[in-house]
Amino acid sequence: MGQPPSFWHRRRVFVTGSTGFLGAWVVRELLARGADVVGLVRNQARPSDLFDERLFQRITVVRGRVEDRWRIESAFRLHDIQTVFHLAAPADPTHLLAARWLRTVLAAAARSAPSAEVVVPVPAGDTTGRVEVAGRFARQAGYAVGVAELPRLFGGGDRTWSRLVPWTVRAVLSGRPVMPPRDDERAEPHLYVRDAARACLWLAEALSGDPETWAGRAVPFPATATGAELFEVLTAPYLPSPLAATGAAGPDHPGRWQPSVPLLDAVAETVAWYRRYLLAAEAIEPIARTAA
């Protein structure tokens, strides 16, 4: 007997923020599972793996803004969307505009994709009100909307050079002195971005199978490592074996989900991406570090 078809095979999925750091990884994971992906793209000029790796040629691109409810509704209806990943967020991650964008997407789904699962990732401790918006829509309208509460993400594709991992990798590859992490960075849990994308897909599947348990709540996902552990791995000439088995302390996931990419593999893949990116840029120009 053949294997049962994947949940995602030929599933029609809409992704806002598909040009973003996490967005490109979610698109990769969906394509690997055979999904039919529709990506909302605001600006093709933005540096993104969606274009650099020509992922956009394997999906349906919809031009538009997440604030444009009519555009979102028409895309949902035209493509008969079954699952939505709302990954678009303002440049300022603490801006209350994020909650307004989520309300727009959920209102569009109510009219044009009422049976779709909607997953929205937020950073741990998010103060934008998106958790409250998701809970209200789930309670009042019965939408299968869930919030993936994620630690700080790291991995290939993160072009925010002021963050700990990009800054450290850039310094190591260029042979410059490495700035030690700040105290808050040392303790901060980090999750490898490929695992974060898989966590979002996991939550969508959970919403589809058991919406009463998972809808309208923030689901915390555990981390791969702390900033201090990542810094030690990135700057050490070799890795002491005990560190490979450690991970950042974090909340227990109610569904027993755990990161699947080992720390050493996550770091190796991350460094390889930055090496390719910096070689393609032909030079490693100095960039002043600012607060993350």
Order of alpha helices (4+ residues) and beta strands (2+ residues): beta-alpha-beta-alpha-beta-alpha-beta-alpha-beta-alpha-beta-beta-alpha-alpha-beta-alpha-alpha-beta-beta-alpha-alpha-alpha
